């Protein structure tokens, strides 16, 4: 089947581009001694996670327990949850995963987190594993001083929790559009993490895991002493926002197929609105950049640009999302393309797993 025979709006996933992106990331890490633990937030699909593991990833990173449960059901792991598990309901879900034999490590950033994990372990008879999240400039979660990190590491050990290391995420790098200052920001963030590593080592609590980085900081982080693995996620599908930070390295694997409803003198309208296409990182574009989704309403997108002169009602077109993660989270299925033909349909089992 040709992709344009599908109903719209729907997601197209180019398997050739996915394989290129996976290979490009692994090539970038080759010889560095730094491993990859790709983030599931982008594909949210076990088939893609398995491709990443088969290519050499040492595990999968998740943000939510729901994503971890999807991976566990698929028999994939080990799993690193780069987020805190808070509240008895979620703690007990974590313990249920451990009872199934799932190798999952969760992040902690406070004494409160450690106490909840210890209480859950006592209720269930399980032994959870944890890393400590460090705030290296993101100003989200994480310890802010090396002394605080050492205190938490000691608490984990004393509570009988499997202390495995630390993590930090320099996501604030995406707010710096210039390459030079961005590299300096990344280096500063990683230096901050290493100050915590040094303090832990001095306390006899050297971390086995030092996990950092998104797709745009891999080039710096993979050559930073002390870093053991990276949590890059966006690279596997790529999107127009990511292209601005890593130009020419990756291919657009994910597009949204939509149909043109009407064409006017200065704009066209298609059936891809904010219920099927996100705009949190700006407008989506055609592959050649000749038109963009300049404005979204619930069920419609206004297309502008020189390319609209070539559009006709009924034309099916592909838009490259500006942010793949939030766009795919609106959908249930990838229509998998190889060599220009639809070859499969993969369920997006991790979509909307926000608990």
ABEGO torsion letter per residue (X at the ends): XBAAABBOBBBBBBAAAAAAAAAAAAAAABGAGBBBBBBAAAAGBAAAAAAAAAAGBAEBBBABAAAAAAAAAAGBOBBBBBBBBBEAAAAAAAAAAAAAGBBBBBBBABAAAAAAAAAAAAAAGBBBBBBBBBBAGAGBBEBABAAAAAAAAAAAAAAGBBBAEBBBBAAAAAABABAAAAAAAAAAAAAAAAAAAAAAAAAGABBABBBBEBAAAAAAAAABBGBABBABAAAAAEBAAAAAABBGABBBABBBBBBBABBBAABBBBABBAAABBAAAEBBBBAAGABBBABBBAABBBBBEAAAAABBBGBBBBBBBABAAAAAAABABBBBBBGGBBABBBBBAABGBAX
